[in-house]
């Protein structure tokens, strides 16, 4: 009975088109954000930060970027890992060349550089689509990783081939390195992800989002009603790459602190992010974060049960973890092909009718 719209009315078109038109949804999201910003920072430790919070937030943002391209625009991409690398190397060059530059500007600039690169590699989408486009983006993945290794300028001519983030502060608070406070890293990352997720939610509900979905559903019909595939597809590649680039920059600067070409930004990350949006739900903002939460938290839970509770060896538990993760992914996709976001939507629809029959 508590999840009903009884007594709620809209007096304007803007109110009716709000992101959260139901008051219960609005207050629930506000409550979650208040807890995330005001309560969680007091309980963040180094382990929970590096094993749970930062992977969830950063991969959730990368999944959001890929979901814009694949879920909303229908353009399949296998180059997410390399585009994260472009964001990371761009952030490295910016922080070393301009030490006084604010970290927010570094992240946004790295995202813009990645957007330009993503649009260049998105040009084949104007002539090919489907698996042919996936192969083209796969070529971009391998080419960019090769470039990370071969272009010494990107690494500031480092002999080891590794890039390391220098000490950087954000309004006087240290944000990089092991000496940085876990709560400070967490709050900065959470704030960036929250703002960008809100921007993406508004973007997909607007003109560009509608054009992307029209291209996804039927590109020929979309062109007939006046949508230009050139603008729609390249804008999707640009916005998607921007989000992925920001995620890669934060992954390098805030989370890892060091990176090395394909070892950090290899094709395994491309498939990981792709699995996240498939499990979470294609074409949904929420699904990006649900998929990230599933693939970040589930291995930790399985490891805790197998090693700590059952006493299995760490090596055997790791192999068994891969098997169980694969089985769980197949199970969830059979249970609900549209992802975890659809299960959440179904639960809300049933809750709106409870306790009456449905």
N, C-alpha and C positions, 0 to 999 in steps of 0.2 A: 504493500500500500504506500510505501514511502517513495517509490520511484514512479510518480505520476505527474502529468502536466495539469492536473485539476487546479484551477485558480490562476494559471499562468496564461497571459495573453500578450500579444505583440501589437504595439501601436504604430509601428513603422516598418517599412521594407527592410531597413538596415537591421533592426532588431530581429526580424524573422530570418535574416540571412547570417546571423551571428555564428561564430565558430562553435559555440556551445549554447544553443538556443534553450535547452532545458536547464533550469536552475540547479538541479541536483548534479548534473555533469559539470557545470561551471564551478560549483563549490568543491566538488571532489578534486578537480584539477588544481584549483587554488590551494586546497589543503595539502595535496601531494607536493606541490612546489614549495610551500612554506616549510614542510618537514624537510625536504631536500636541501633547502638553503639555510634554515635556521637550526635544525636539530642534528642532521647527519654529520656536518663538519666537526662537531664535538666528539664524535665516535670514530672518526676516520683514523686508521693506522696505516703504516707503510704497506703491510701485506694486503689489506682490503683495498687500498688505493690502487696498487699496481696489479692486483689479481682480479678485482671486481669492478670498481667504480670507473677507472680510466678506460679499461678495455670496453666496458659496456657503452660509455658515453661516446668514445671516439669511433668505435665500429658502428654504433647506432647512427652517428652522423654520416659516416661513409655509406651505410646502407640506405639512408635517406636520399643521398645523392644518386646512388644507382637506381633506387626506386623511381625517382623522377624520370630517369631515362628509360628504364625497362618497364616499370609498372604503369607509368602514366603515358609515356610516348610510344611504348612498344618496340624500342630499339635495343636489341640484345647486345651486351658488352662483356668482354672478358678482360678488359684492361684496367680494372679498378685498382689493382695493386700497384701498377706502374704509375697511375695518376696520383695515387697517394705519395709515391716516391717523388714525383714532380713537385708536389706541395712541400715535402720535407726538404728536398735539396734547395728549393726556392727560399724557404725559411732560413736554411743554413747560410746561404749567400747573403741574404738581407741582414741577418743578425751579425754576421762577421764584417760586412762592409759598412754597415751603419749601426754601431753599438747603441746609439742613443734612441733608436727607433722604438716606439711603443710596441709591445707584443701584440696588441689587438691589430695594429696596422700591419705588423708582420704577417699575422694569420690571414688577414683579408687580402693583402698583396699577393701572398703565396697562392691563395684561392683564385685570384684574378689571372695570375700567370698560368695556373693549371687550366683555367677556363679557356684561355687562348689555345693552349696545346690540345685540349680536348676537342675544340671546334675544328682544328686542323685535321685531327684524326677522324672527326665526324663527317668530313666531306664525302667519303664513300657512301654514306647512308643516303645520299641524294640519288644514287644509281642502283644500289643493291640493298637488300634487306634480309631478315631471317638469319639462317645459319651462315650465309655468305658474309653478312655484316659481322657476325660473331667471329668469323675467321679473320676478318680485317682488324678488328679490335684486339684479337689475340696476337696478330703481328705487331700491333702497337705495343703490347705488353712486352714482347721479347726485344723489340727495337729499343724501347726506353731503358730497359734493364741493361742492355748492352751499352747504351750511352752513359749510364751511371758509372760503369766500370771503365770505359775508354776515355771519357772526356775528363782529363785531370783538373781542368779549371773548376768544374763543379765541386770538387773535393778540396779546393784550394791547394792542389798539388800535394795532397797527403800521401806519404809513401806507403802507408798501411792500407789505403783504399777505404778507410772508415772516416765518417764525419762525426764530429762531437759538438754538441751545443755548448757555447760559452756561457759563463754565468750572466744571467739577465734578471732584472728586477721589474716589477709591475707596480708603479706608484710606491716605490721604496721597499716592496716586499719581494724577497728572492723567490723566483719561480722555476729555476732550472737546477739540475744537479741533485745529489743525494741530500744536501744540506737544507733544501727547501722544505717548508712545512707541508705535510700531506693535505691539511685542510685548505691551504692557500691554492695548491694545484687543483684540488677538487672543485672549489668554488669558481675559479677562473674557467675551468673546462665546462662545468655545469652551466654557467652564465652564457658562454658562447653557444653551446648546443641548444639551450632554451630559446635564445633569440633567433638563431637560424632555423630551428624547427617551427617556430611561430611564423617566421617569414615564408617558409616553404608551404605551410598550411594555407596562408592567405594567397600565395602565388598559384597553387594548383586549383584554387576556387575561382580564379579570375580569368582574364582573357587568354593568357598564355596556357594556363592549365586546361581550359576547354579545347584549345587548338591542339594541344598534345594528345588529349584523349580522343579527339576526332581522327587524328593521324593514326593512333593506335588501333582504333576500331575498324576504319576503312579509309586508307589514304587517298584512294581515287575519289570517293564520295566527298571527303573533306576538301580536296582541291576544287571539286565542282561547286561547292558552296562558298568558295572564296578564300579558303585557308591556303596560304603559300607554304608548301612543304619545305622550301629552303629556309625560311625564317623559323618555322615550327621545329624542324629537326635540329638545326644548328643551335637554336636557343636552348633546346633540351640538353644537347651535348654540353653547351657552355655552362648552364646552371648546374647540371649534374657534376661536371668536372670541378666547378667552383666548390661545391660542398665536399667532394672527395679530397680536393687539394687542401682545404682547411683542416679536414680530418687528418690528413697525412702530416701537415705542419704541426698540429697539436700532438700527434703521435710521437714525432721526433723531439719537439721542444719540451713538452710537459711530461710525457710518459717515459719514453725510452732513453732520451738524452744522447744516444748514439745510434748510427745506422750504417749499413753496408749493402748498398745495391740490391741485388736479387735475394740476398739472404733475408733482408727485412721486408722488401716490397716485391717479392716474387709472385708467381701465379697462384700460390697457395692462398694468398690474401684475396685475390680476385674471386676464386671459387668460394672462399669462406663468406665473403660479403654477398655473393650471389645466393648461396644457401640461406643466408639470413633473411633476404627479402622473400624467398620462396616459402620458407617456413612461417615467417611473420605475416605475409600477405602482400601480394603484388597490388600496387595502386592504392596503398594506404600509408599515411604518415605513421600511425600507431604501429602498423605491422613491422616497420623498419626497426623500431625499438624493441618490440616483442621478440622478433627473430634474433636480434643482437643479445638480448637477455637470455634467451634459450641456449644459444651456442656458447655464451660466455660462462653462464652459471652451471649448466648441466655437466660439463666435464669436471668442474670442481666438486660438485655433489657426488658424481660417480667415483671420483678418486678418493673422496673422504670415506665413502661407504666401503670400497674395495680394499683400500690400504689400511685405514684406521679401524674399521669395524670388523672386516673379514680377515685381515692380516695377510692379504696377498702381497707378493713382491711388487715393487714399483714398476719393474719392466713388464711383467705379465699384466699388471693392472692397466698400464698404458695401452698395450695391444687390445686388451678386452674393452677398454674405453672406446676405441675406434669402432669396434664391432657393435657395441651397444648404442653408440651415437648414430651409426648408420641405421640400425633397426628402429630406433626412436624416430628418426627423420621419416623413414618409410611409413611407420605407424601413423604419425601425425598427418602426413600427406594423404594417406588413405582415409583417415577419419574425417579430415576437412581439407580438400585440395586448395581451398582459397586462403588457407593459413590461419594462424592463431587469432588474427584480427577479426576474422569472420566468426570464430567461436565466441569471442568477446561480444560481438554484435548480436549474435543469437541469444546469448545469456541476458543481455540488456533487454532484448525484445520480449523474452519470456518473463523477465522481472517486471516489466511494465503491465503485464496482465495478471501477475500473481496477486491473490491466491485463487483467481478464477480459472476455470478450465481453459486449455489452449490446445 
